[in-house]
């Protein structure tokens, strides 16, 4: 009888037994790619678990982890989990002392693990985190008080196992499916971020879910570009590949995130991945680099490339209907074969020559980007999920894709689309995406109110809008969000309300503001100006508010208010720089209850505002619209 997999420990042990000496992890150390087997990965996890127990870590206690993706990240998490504790993975993109301090303290973390690139951040906030007993440093660095090396933790584990192996085995045997594995924090600017509680069962369930929609094979290599602290990289990355006998490679890091970005092309060439875990922004850069290389080869090559691309896109259509109707498109297939050999195969060789597909982490991945990569023979497949669902809800895959959709929903998992009253809607109708299954989180840490509002009778209310395909309801189409979280081009989600409220409340020149970013090239802010205050300000400078100089001066004032949140401004540090808007839209129509842009409690109705100003938002995403003194902004002040 096959053993029932109930916890991450069961899962890792099972994979170690199945795939033993096969390579699981690939990492470049001192200029050389190293390979680590499944069995060694598991065994090292147990040694570090022993080390944590030697430090006094008790079952259920929390350990924070902040590092770029690497083998030691995985050893750290497995060590925490095998010791029966809970890992608190923190984004290495966190720059604010407040953001880091809040997560460490709110999670009740007893220890922190940090890499060389992150240790300075931890040292800055350590005195504000009284519960922290020890900082464990992954790299060999000069230590400060209260710090120890990761190698020392391992040595403690080796010694602990000599005398206390029975205690370690008892601890591992005590772990249950509903025990917490992770607390994963959301991003937020308006209120404190929420800690999402994910159990061992959540992870084990979603690993199985992934295998119901995507197929990989033993020995295949995945290059993980996304940070390992993301739930997406956890499940769709190393746990998913582990379940199939594949291996993972991580991009070599450095002392900064910039170094890691620069190392991506090298990692692709040298690992020759079959699959890549990526985000839309990086995929767009890949396309730009490909097309820049084609352009350098001259007009003849450019013309051949353009023809090959157009032909493949027309043949592929929306993927599921590729080559149909055959009586009309049959001739394009042999042309594709010739063009592929001449044009696209050399491009694929620059990606190692083995890349079968990308797994994309964005629900609203640009359909043109999907068509492009499919045409050149390296499809990028859109999926959808959220951390509260551990995270995968659906995904497109080889042989099973519909461009524009987020793919087939995972099984076994229940899904329905609900109206505002919670009633299920027929296939094809748009409403809130609601799911139920083993992947639904246990709740929000120390936040029962938010938990009760999000999980109702076992159903997770995602806050996202979508519909199930009428002709094939296995496919989910995600159309937007009920919640106000914005998604930047790199897939990171953030909440806009804090900035919006601060800008409007803190400036006499701005009545209201709305941030917008829907996986867009940049964030834009729509502002409703206080025209009398602006006119008075420029008159005080001796300018006519209606003159060209006066109108530009008013725009300068607005820009000054927006830029006051940047470095050197009076509001610097309130919000992460990367979330601040790069373009300004000056709105001509205020928000009122009468036009539907305010509700009855005078709260802004984001969907109505974005719909009303859709053309201006679209214009702001163009080079011309990004310019402050564009004609539309000037006209809005007249």
SVG drawing of the C-alpha trace seen along z (x, -y; Angstrom):
<svg xmlns="http://www.w3.org/2000/svg" viewBox="-27 -89 63 91">
<polyline fill="none" stroke="black" stroke-width="0.4" points="0.0,0.0 1.4,-3.4 2.4,-5.6 0.1,-8.6 1.9,-11.9 0.5,-14.3 3.4,-16.7 6.3,-18.4 8.5,-15.9 6.7,-13.0 7.0,-14.6 10.7,-15.3 11.5,-11.9 9.5,-10.2 11.2,-12.1 14.6,-11.4 13.8,-7.7 12.5,-7.8 15.2,-9.9 18.1,-9.3 21.4,-10.2 19.8,-12.2 20.6,-15.9 18.1,-18.1 20.0,-21.5 22.4,-23.3 24.3,-26.3 27.4,-28.2 30.0,-28.5 33.4,-30.1 32.8,-30.0 31.8,-26.4 28.3,-24.8 27.8,-22.3 25.2,-19.5 23.5,-18.3 21.4,-15.1 17.9,-14.6 19.3,-12.4 21.9,-15.0 19.3,-17.8 17.0,-15.8 19.9,-14.8 21.2,-18.3 17.8,-19.5 17.8,-17.0 21.2,-18.1 20.1,-21.8 16.9,-20.7 19.2,-19.1 21.1,-22.4 18.0,-24.4 17.0,-22.0 20.4,-22.4 19.8,-26.1 16.6,-25.4 14.0,-25.9 10.7,-24.4 7.9,-23.0 5.7,-25.7 8.2,-28.5 9.0,-30.9 12.3,-31.5 12.6,-34.5 14.6,-34.0 15.8,-36.8 18.1,-35.8 18.4,-35.6 17.6,-32.2 20.4,-29.6 21.0,-26.1 21.4,-27.5 17.9,-29.1 16.5,-25.6 18.5,-24.0 17.3,-26.7 13.7,-26.2 13.9,-22.4 15.8,-22.7 13.1,-24.8 10.3,-22.5 12.0,-19.3 12.4,-20.8 8.7,-21.2 8.9,-25.0 7.4,-27.6 9.5,-29.4 8.8,-33.1 10.3,-33.8 10.9,-37.6 11.4,-39.3 15.0,-40.4 13.4,-43.4 12.3,-44.8 14.2,-48.1 12.2,-49.9 13.3,-49.3 9.6,-49.5 8.6,-46.8 11.3,-44.4 10.8,-45.1 7.0,-44.7 7.3,-41.3 9.9,-40.0 8.0,-41.2 4.5,-40.4 5.5,-36.8 7.1,-36.2 10.3,-35.1 12.9,-33.8 15.8,-33.6 16.7,-35.3 18.6,-33.8 20.3,-36.3 22.7,-36.2 25.6,-38.6 23.5,-40.8 20.8,-41.2 22.7,-41.2 23.1,-45.0 19.3,-45.4 19.0,-42.9 21.7,-44.7 19.9,-48.0 16.7,-46.7 17.9,-44.0 17.6,-46.3 14.0,-46.9 13.2,-43.1 13.5,-42.1 12.4,-38.5 15.3,-37.7 17.9,-35.6 20.3,-34.9 21.0,-36.1 22.3,-33.2 24.5,-34.4 24.6,-32.2 28.0,-33.5 31.4,-33.6 31.6,-37.2 33.0,-39.0 30.3,-38.6 28.7,-41.0 27.3,-40.4 24.3,-38.0 25.3,-36.5 26.6,-33.0 27.6,-31.4 25.4,-28.9 28.3,-26.5 28.3,-26.7 24.6,-25.8 25.4,-22.7 28.2,-21.7 25.8,-21.9 23.4,-19.7 26.1,-17.0 26.9,-17.0 23.2,-17.0 22.5,-13.9 25.2,-11.9 23.5,-12.1 19.9,-13.1 18.8,-11.3 15.8,-9.8 14.7,-13.3 15.0,-14.6 13.1,-11.6 10.4,-12.1 10.1,-15.8 9.9,-15.0 7.3,-12.3 5.2,-14.7 4.5,-17.0 1.0,-17.0 -0.7,-18.1 -2.3,-21.1 0.8,-22.4 2.0,-25.7 4.8,-25.5 5.0,-29.2 3.9,-32.7 4.0,-34.6 3.5,-38.3 1.5,-40.4 2.7,-43.8 0.7,-46.8 0.9,-50.6 -2.4,-51.4 -2.4,-49.0 0.0,-46.6 0.7,-43.6 -1.1,-40.4 0.7,-37.2 -0.7,-34.3 -0.7,-31.0 0.2,-28.0 0.1,-24.5 2.0,-21.4 -1.2,-20.1 -1.6,-23.3 1.7,-22.7 1.3,-19.0 -2.2,-19.6 -1.0,-22.3 2.0,-20.2 -0.5,-17.6 -2.6,-20.4 0.4,-21.6 0.8,-18.1 -2.8,-18.1 -2.1,-20.9 1.6,-21.0 3.8,-18.1 7.6,-17.9 9.9,-14.9 12.7,-13.4 16.1,-15.0 14.6,-18.3 16.2,-21.5 14.2,-24.5 16.0,-27.8 14.2,-29.8 14.5,-33.5 11.8,-34.5 12.7,-34.9 12.4,-31.8 10.5,-33.7 7.5,-33.9 5.0,-31.1 4.9,-30.8 8.6,-29.8 8.1,-27.4 5.4,-25.4 5.7,-25.9 9.5,-25.9 11.4,-23.6 8.6,-21.5 7.0,-20.9 10.3,-19.9 11.2,-17.7 7.9,-15.8 8.9,-14.9 12.5,-14.0 13.7,-17.2 16.3,-19.6 16.4,-23.3 19.1,-26.0 19.2,-29.4 20.7,-32.5 24.0,-33.4 23.6,-36.3 26.0,-38.9 26.0,-41.8 23.0,-43.4 19.9,-42.5 21.5,-44.2 24.2,-41.6 21.7,-38.8 19.8,-40.5 23.1,-40.8 23.8,-37.1 20.5,-35.9 21.8,-35.6 24.9,-33.7 22.8,-31.3 20.6,-30.6 23.5,-29.8 25.3,-27.6 22.4,-25.7 20.5,-25.2 17.2,-25.0 14.1,-23.1 11.8,-25.3 12.1,-28.8 10.2,-30.3 9.9,-34.0 7.8,-37.2 6.5,-39.3 9.0,-42.1 12.0,-39.8 10.2,-38.1 9.7,-41.5 13.4,-42.2 14.2,-38.9 12.1,-40.0 13.8,-43.4 17.2,-41.8 16.2,-39.3 14.9,-42.0 17.9,-44.2 20.1,-41.4 18.1,-40.8 18.2,-44.5 22.0,-44.5 22.2,-41.8 20.8,-44.1 17.6,-44.7 17.6,-41.4 17.7,-39.4 15.1,-41.7 12.8,-41.2 13.1,-37.4 12.5,-37.5 9.4,-39.7 8.0,-37.3 8.7,-34.2 7.2,-35.8 4.0,-37.0 3.6,-33.6 3.9,-31.6 1.6,-33.9 -1.1,-33.6 -0.7,-29.8 -0.7,-29.4 -3.8,-31.7 -4.9,-31.3 -2.9,-28.0 -5.9,-25.7 -7.1,-26.4 -3.6,-26.2 -3.7,-25.6 -7.4,-25.8 -9.2,-25.9 -6.7,-23.6 -8.0,-24.2 -7.0,-27.9 -3.8,-27.6 -2.2,-24.3 0.5,-25.9 1.8,-27.9 3.0,-24.8 5.8,-23.8 6.8,-27.5 7.0,-27.5 9.3,-24.5 11.7,-26.2 11.6,-29.5 12.1,-27.9 15.3,-26.3 16.6,-29.5 15.4,-32.1 14.1,-30.8 16.4,-27.9 19.5,-30.2 17.5,-32.4 16.7,-29.4 20.3,-28.4 21.1,-31.6 18.7,-30.3 20.6,-27.0 18.7,-25.2 16.6,-23.1 14.0,-25.6 10.5,-24.1 8.5,-26.8 8.4,-29.6 6.0,-29.5 4.7,-33.0 3.6,-34.3 1.2,-37.0 -2.6,-36.5 -2.9,-39.2 0.2,-38.4 0.1,-40.3 -1.4,-38.2 0.9,-39.5 3.9,-38.4 2.3,-34.9 1.9,-34.8 5.5,-36.1 7.2,-33.4 5.0,-30.7 5.9,-31.7 9.7,-31.5 9.2,-28.1 9.6,-28.9 6.0,-29.4 5.4,-31.5 2.3,-30.1 0.1,-32.3 -1.2,-31.0 -3.2,-32.5 -3.1,-32.1 -2.6,-33.9 -0.6,-33.1 -3.8,-32.5 -4.3,-29.5 -0.7,-28.3 -0.8,-29.7 -1.7,-27.9 -5.3,-27.9 -4.9,-27.4 -2.3,-27.3 -1.8,-26.9 0.7,-24.3 2.1,-22.5 -0.8,-21.1 -3.3,-22.7 -3.4,-26.5 -5.7,-29.3 -4.0,-32.6 -5.9,-35.2 -7.0,-32.7 -5.2,-31.8 -5.4,-28.1 -7.0,-25.0 -8.1,-25.0 -6.3,-22.5 -7.9,-19.3 -9.1,-18.4 -10.3,-21.9 -13.7,-23.4 -14.2,-26.7 -17.2,-29.0 -17.8,-32.5 -20.1,-34.5 -22.1,-37.7 -22.0,-40.4 -24.5,-38.5 -22.4,-35.3 -24.6,-33.5 -22.9,-31.2 -23.0,-32.5 -23.3,-30.4 -20.2,-29.7 -19.3,-32.7 -20.5,-35.3 -18.1,-37.5 -17.9,-37.7 -15.7,-37.0 -13.4,-34.0 -14.1,-31.8 -12.2,-28.5 -12.3,-25.6 -9.7,-22.9 -6.7,-21.6 -4.7,-24.6 -6.8,-27.2 -4.8,-28.9 -5.4,-28.3 -6.0,-32.0 -4.2,-35.3 -1.8,-35.2 -3.2,-37.2 -6.0,-38.6 -9.3,-36.6 -11.4,-39.4 -9.6,-39.4 -9.7,-35.6 -13.5,-35.5 -14.0,-38.0 -11.9,-36.1 -12.8,-32.4 -16.5,-31.8 -17.7,-28.2 -14.4,-26.9 -14.5,-29.0 -11.7,-31.4 -13.0,-34.7 -10.0,-35.9 -11.2,-39.4 -10.4,-38.9 -12.8,-39.0 -13.1,-36.4 -15.3,-33.9 -15.1,-30.2 -15.0,-29.6 -18.5,-28.7 -17.4,-26.1 -14.8,-24.6 -15.3,-25.5 -12.0,-24.0 -10.4,-27.2 -10.5,-30.3 -10.3,-33.9 -9.1,-36.5 -10.3,-39.9 -9.3,-42.1 -9.4,-42.6 -12.2,-43.6 -9.5,-44.4 -7.4,-47.5 -4.0,-45.8 -1.9,-46.9 0.4,-44.6 3.7,-46.0 5.5,-44.7 7.6,-42.3 4.5,-40.7 4.8,-42.3 1.5,-43.3 1.1,-46.5 -1.7,-48.5 -2.2,-52.1 -4.5,-53.6 -1.8,-54.9 -0.1,-57.0 -3.4,-58.2 -4.7,-59.3 -1.4,-60.9 -1.1,-62.8 -4.7,-64.2 -4.7,-64.9 -1.3,-66.4 -1.5,-68.8 -3.6,-71.9 -3.1,-71.6 -4.6,-68.1 -8.2,-67.2 -8.0,-63.5 -5.6,-61.0 -5.6,-57.4 -2.6,-55.2 -2.8,-52.8 -0.6,-49.9 -1.9,-46.7 1.4,-45.0 2.1,-48.2 5.5,-49.6 5.2,-52.1 2.9,-53.4 0.8,-56.4 -1.1,-58.7 -4.3,-60.5 -4.8,-63.7 -7.8,-66.0 -6.3,-69.5 -7.4,-72.3 -7.5,-74.8 -8.0,-78.0 -5.1,-77.1 -2.8,-76.4 -3.9,-79.7 -3.2,-81.6 0.3,-80.1 1.4,-81.0 -0.1,-84.5 2.1,-85.0 5.0,-84.3 3.8,-87.0 2.5,-84.6 -0.9,-84.6 -2.5,-81.2 -4.0,-81.0 -0.7,-81.6 1.5,-78.8 4.1,-79.7 1.4,-79.8 0.0,-76.4 3.4,-74.8 4.1,-76.3 0.9,-74.7 2.0,-71.3 5.4,-71.9 3.7,-72.4 1.7,-69.2 4.8,-67.3 6.6,-68.8 3.8,-67.4 4.1,-63.9 7.9,-64.0 7.9,-65.0 7.7,-61.2 11.1,-60.6 14.5,-60.8 15.2,-64.3 11.5,-65.2 9.6,-66.1 7.7,-62.8 10.7,-60.6 10.6,-57.1 6.9,-56.9 6.5,-54.5 8.9,-52.4 10.4,-54.4 9.6,-51.6 5.9,-52.1 5.9,-55.8 4.4,-57.0 6.5,-57.8 3.7,-59.7 1.0,-62.1 -2.5,-62.5 -4.3,-65.7 -8.0,-64.9 -10.6,-67.3 -13.6,-65.7 -13.8,-65.5 -15.1,-62.4 -18.7,-62.7 -21.6,-60.5 -23.5,-61.8 -21.0,-60.5 -20.5,-57.2 -16.9,-57.8 -17.7,-58.2 -20.0,-55.8 -22.6,-56.9 -19.9,-57.0 -17.8,-59.3 -15.2,-56.5 -13.7,-56.5 -15.0,-53.7 -11.8,-52.6 -13.3,-50.7 -15.6,-53.6 -12.6,-56.0 -10.4,-53.8 -13.2,-53.2 -14.0,-56.9 -10.3,-57.8 -9.4,-54.7 -8.3,-56.7 -6.1,-59.0 -4.5,-56.0 -3.7,-54.4 -2.3,-57.7 -0.1,-58.0 1.5,-54.7 2.9,-56.2 6.2,-58.2 4.2,-61.3 1.6,-60.8 4.4,-60.3 5.7,-63.8 4.4,-66.2 3.6,-69.1 1.5,-67.0 -1.4,-68.7 -4.0,-66.7 -2.6,-67.8 -2.5,-71.4 -6.1,-71.3 -7.3,-69.8 -6.1,-72.9 -7.8,-75.4"/>
</svg>
